[in-house]
Every structure is written in C-alpha cells, then in structure tokens.
Amino acid sequence: MHTNKVWYITGASKGMGLSLVKNLLQMGHTVIGTSRRLDSLSNISESDDFLPIEVDLGNEESIANSFKKAVERFGRIDVVVNNAGFGTGGALEELSTAEINENFNINFFAAIRVIQHALPYLRKQQSGNIINISSIAGFAPGTGWSVYAATKFALSGLSEGLSNDLKPLGIHVTAISPGGFRTNFASADALVYAGNNMPEYNYIRAHHAKFNAMHGMQTGNPEKIAAVLVKITESENPPVNLFLGSDAYQRASDKINFLSSQMEEWKEVSFSTDFS
Ligand SMILES: NC(=O)c1ccc[n+]([C@@H]2O[C@H](COP(=O)([O-])OP(=O)(O)OC[C@H]3O[C@@H](n4cnc5c(N)ncnc54)[C@H](OP(=O)(O)O)[C@@H]3O)[C@@H](O)[C@H]2O)c1
C-alpha cells in the first residue's frame, strides 16, 4: 500500500478543494488540482508534487486529457475527489430548464464523467478511492433548494450503487455529506438563484436570506477535511456515507428518526399491497 497517495481533486481553486490541496501537499501527498481557469491555481504551490490542470467539467475530452496528463506525470491515481459544485436556489416553478440542467451538469454529470475516465486507471491498479462531495441537502433537504438537493441525492445514490459495483474490483466509494462549512459556497457570487421570481414563492426568499446570513458563521472548518479523507483512504472498510460536521450529523439523525417513525405509522399500508 502507498502511504503517500496521488489525489485528483476537482474545483481546487477555492473552498474545500483548495484546503484539501494545500493540506494534502503539506502531508506529503501528490495532488492534481483542476479548475475552470488555470490562472486561479497558479499561486497555490511551487511543489513538483502539485499538478494544476485547467479542466472544463462539462467536456468529456477535457476530463480525459487531464487523467492522461496526470498519469503520464505521476504514473497512477489513488484517490479521486469529485468536489466541484454549487447551489441553485428557487422554487421549481421559478427555475428554468437551463438553470436546472447546469446544476445537474456540474454537481452530478461532471462527477459521472470524471469517474468514467478515472475507472480504467483504478481498475488496472485494482485499488483506489472515489470520494464524492455530496451534501446534507442530499439526505435532508432544506426549504428553497429542491434542485440542489436533487443533484446531491443523485450523487449520494450513485455513490451507494457504485460502491456495491466496484468493491469486488478493490475500489471504494464514499459520499461525504457536509453540513455548513466556511468556504465561498454560501457567498452571493457562488450561489445561483432563479432569474424569475414569482411573488407566490416570496416565503422561499426568507429561507434564502437565512441561509445567506450563515455565510462566514458555519460550524465546519474546511482545513480539517483533509485529515478525514486521508483516514477514509487508509481504512480497509471506509464508510459509504459520511456526514461531516455536528450539524450534518444532527440533521441526518433527525431525518432517520422521522423516517423510522413514519415507516411504522404507515407500515400497514406498506404491507397491504402484497399477494396474501
Ligand atoms: N461549504 C458548504 O457549506 C457545503 C456544504 C455541503 C456541501 N458542499 C459541497 O462542497 C463542494 C465544495 O464546495 P465549497 O464549499 O468548497 O464551495 P466554493 O468555495 O464555492 O468552491 C466550489 C468549487 O466548485 C467549483 N465550481 C463551482 N461552480 C462551478 C461550475 N459552474 N463549473 C465548474 N466548477 C464549479 C469551483 O471550481 P473552480 O476552481 O473552477 O472555480 C470551486 O473551486 C461542493 O460540491 C458543494 O456543493 C459545501
């Protein structure tokens, strides 16, 4: 087993991605960091263990080339972190197809594309970790974020299914579901809101205002995530789902309790459709 691993991380120019790159390099790991703009990665590190690559996550060829470059330089990939993502807010009726598609394109389909291009290398090695940064919203959604939640439910669902499929090949998959972390995520320039506002949904704006006010006050420290991901990659039996942050843990726990009691309440109805 390699103690120092080769990591491929999307969305590395800021927030969690940037913290991961810096901390992993400091721990002696090798990192490939991707961003939409190469210049946004230029001041991160001079180290030979860091390879910054401009990648268009919407473009198959751009992703394929990045893996080719990475493997040419470092010979292998041990850990793939699908981190790039953003939040889209608004009532479903307010959001355009283009707004919805773009959120799925980056939060979900980009992860699929990255995994598809990583797998030939991971399969050949018969080892590796795929870590998908989902969200607590992908398990227990808040009001006003249904599309964002859907992208993250999709990512968590994909991770669970994939973990079954890839385990026999020695490849582990984990969905990380963070609560609030102090990054750029909740800033006005990162969040995307529906361009079309319907007065009937003004109550949703109040939920958004509450969320925006959290910016800079979140409980989660992004600098502590690298150690968690290293622990996952060193584990023989890594978790398929990991809720990150006490807030995420509490929200997930409340949801599980609610789900259990609702299942019991409706148990008779659930059983009523069996052939008797
Ligand atoms: N912070 C939180 O509270 C929180 C909670 C739950 C889940 N998450 C998830 O954590 C992940 C990282 O977010 P963060 O908190 O680090 O936020 P961030 O500081 O805003 O960074 C987001 C990263 O995602 C990339 N990205 C954003 N929009 C993109 C687009 N349209 N196309 C391509 N790349 C895009 C950016 O990549 P570039 O380098 O190309 O700019 C950026 O580096 C996201 O998937 C987010 O959904 C965050």
The ligand as an SDF file (V2000), in Angstrom:
LIG
                    3D

 48 52  0  0  0  0  0  0  0  0999 V2000
  -19.4670   24.7790    2.1250 N   0  0  0  0  0  0  0  0  0  0  0  0
  -20.5840   24.1490    2.4780 C   0  0  0  0  0  0  0  0  0  0  0  0
  -21.2610   24.5690    3.4460 O   0  0  0  0  0  0  0  0  0  0  0  0
  -21.0110   22.9110    1.7520 C   0  0  0  0  0  0  0  0  0  0  0  0
  -21.9870   22.1110    2.3580 C   0  0  0  0  0  0  0  0  0  0  0  0
  -22.3900   20.9500    1.7190 C   0  0  0  0  0  0  0  0  0  0  0  0
  -21.8210   20.6000    0.5170 C   0  0  0  0  0  0  0  0  0  0  0  0
  -20.8590   21.4010   -0.0530 N   0  0  0  0  0  0  0  0  0  0  0  0
  -20.2780   20.9540   -1.3200 C   0  0  0  0  0  0  0  0  0  0  0  0
  -18.8740   21.0320   -1.2110 O   0  0  0  0  0  0  0  0  0  0  0  0
  -18.2900   21.1790   -2.5160 C   0  0  0  0  0  0  0  0  0  0  0  0
  -17.2300   22.2650   -2.4700 C   0  0  0  0  0  0  0  0  0  0  0  0
  -17.8500   23.4930   -2.2150 O   0  0  0  0  0  0  0  0  0  0  0  0
  -17.1500   24.6470   -1.3500 P   0  0  0  0  0  0  0  0  0  0  0  0
  -17.8730   24.7230   -0.0770 O   0  0  0  0  0  0  0  0  0  0  0  0
  -15.6840   24.4800   -1.3370 O   0  0  0  0  0  0  0  0  0  0  0  0
  -17.5950   25.9240   -2.2220 O   0  0  0  0  0  0  0  0  0  0  0  0
  -16.7020   27.0100   -3.0210 P   0  0  0  0  0  0  0  0  0  0  0  0
  -15.7420   27.6480   -2.0780 O   0  0  0  0  0  0  0  0  0  0  0  0
  -17.7110   27.8830   -3.6780 O   0  0  0  0  0  0  0  0  0  0  0  0
  -15.8930   26.1830   -4.1120 O   0  0  0  0  0  0  0  0  0  0  0  0
  -16.5900   25.4960   -5.1050 C   0  0  0  0  0  0  0  0  0  0  0  0
  -15.6700   24.8550   -6.1200 C   0  0  0  0  0  0  0  0  0  0  0  0
  -16.5050   24.2200   -7.0940 O   0  0  0  0  0  0  0  0  0  0  0  0
  -16.1920   24.6630   -8.3920 C   0  0  0  0  0  0  0  0  0  0  0  0
  -17.3610   25.1420   -9.1460 N   0  0  0  0  0  0  0  0  0  0  0  0
  -18.3490   25.9580   -8.6900 C   0  0  0  0  0  0  0  0  0  0  0  0
  -19.2020   26.2230   -9.6940 N   0  0  0  0  0  0  0  0  0  0  0  0
  -18.7410   25.5840  -10.7870 C   0  0  0  0  0  0  0  0  0  0  0  0
  -19.1620   25.4980  -12.1440 C   0  0  0  0  0  0  0  0  0  0  0  0
  -20.2710   26.1130  -12.5690 N   0  0  0  0  0  0  0  0  0  0  0  0
  -18.4270   24.7640  -13.0030 N   0  0  0  0  0  0  0  0  0  0  0  0
  -17.3020   24.1340  -12.5930 C   0  0  0  0  0  0  0  0  0  0  0  0
  -16.8360   24.1860  -11.3230 N   0  0  0  0  0  0  0  0  0  0  0  0
  -17.5470   24.8970  -10.4420 C   0  0  0  0  0  0  0  0  0  0  0  0
  -15.2270   25.8370   -8.2810 C   0  0  0  0  0  0  0  0  0  0  0  0
  -14.1980   25.4590   -9.1620 O   0  0  0  0  0  0  0  0  0  0  0  0
  -13.2170   26.4480   -9.9460 P   0  0  0  0  0  0  0  0  0  0  0  0
  -11.9020   26.1260   -9.3510 O   0  0  0  0  0  0  0  0  0  0  0  0
  -13.3400   26.0420  -11.3500 O   0  0  0  0  0  0  0  0  0  0  0  0
  -13.6820   27.8700   -9.6690 O   0  0  0  0  0  0  0  0  0  0  0  0
  -14.8010   25.8780   -6.8170 C   0  0  0  0  0  0  0  0  0  0  0  0
  -13.4530   25.5700   -6.6580 O   0  0  0  0  0  0  0  0  0  0  0  0
  -19.4640   21.4830   -3.4530 C   0  0  0  0  0  0  0  0  0  0  0  0
  -19.7840   20.3290   -4.1980 O   0  0  0  0  0  0  0  0  0  0  0  0
  -20.6170   21.8330   -2.5140 C   0  0  0  0  0  0  0  0  0  0  0  0
  -21.8770   21.5320   -3.0580 O   0  0  0  0  0  0  0  0  0  0  0  0
  -20.4570   22.5470    0.5370 C   0  0  0  0  0  0  0  0  0  0  0  0
  1  2  1  0
  2  3  2  0
  2  4  1  0
  4  5  1  0
  4 48  2  0
  5  6  2  0
  6  7  1  0
  7  8  2  0
  8  9  1  0
  8 48  1  0
  9 10  1  0
  9 46  1  0
 10 11  1  0
 11 12  1  0
 11 44  1  0
 12 13  1  0
 13 14  1  0
 14 15  2  0
 14 16  1  0
 14 17  1  0
 17 18  1  0
 18 19  2  0
 18 20  1  0
 18 21  1  0
 21 22  1  0
 22 23  1  0
 23 24  1  0
 23 42  1  0
 24 25  1  0
 25 26  1  0
 25 36  1  0
 26 27  1  0
 26 35  1  0
 27 28  2  0
 28 29  1  0
 29 30  1  0
 29 35  2  0
 30 31  1  0
 30 32  2  0
 32 33  1  0
 33 34  2  0
 34 35  1  0
 36 37  1  0
 36 42  1  0
 37 38  1  0
 38 39  2  0
 38 40  1  0
 38 41  1  0
 42 43  1  0
 44 45  1  0
 44 46  1  0
 46 47  1  0
M  CHG  2   8   1  16  -1
M  END
$$$$
